[in-house]
Amino acid sequence: MTTQSSKINKKGMVTIPYKIREKFDLHEGTEVAFVVEEGSIVLVPILPIEKLRKFLPTAEEMMKTAEENRKLELKLEQRD
């Protein structure tokens, strides 16, 4: 997990640190949502699907993960 901090100014504004803006390709005008989750505030960019795709695993990566999980499940079932 990456942690960086910023201060809220008197207008209630916060600057998102450069490295985070760069990682998530956030630019002026990007819409964001504030989600309250278990006592935390989560800032979620509202991005077009084209930009979201780069954060999602490929079909091959998902298949590999599913196969690894199934092998692990089989090992755990054999222990019982």
Secondary structure, DSSP 8 states (H G I E B T S, - for coil): ---------TTS-----HHHHHHTT--TT-EEEEEEETTEEEEEEE--HHHHGGGS--HHHHHHHHHHHHHHHHHHHHH-
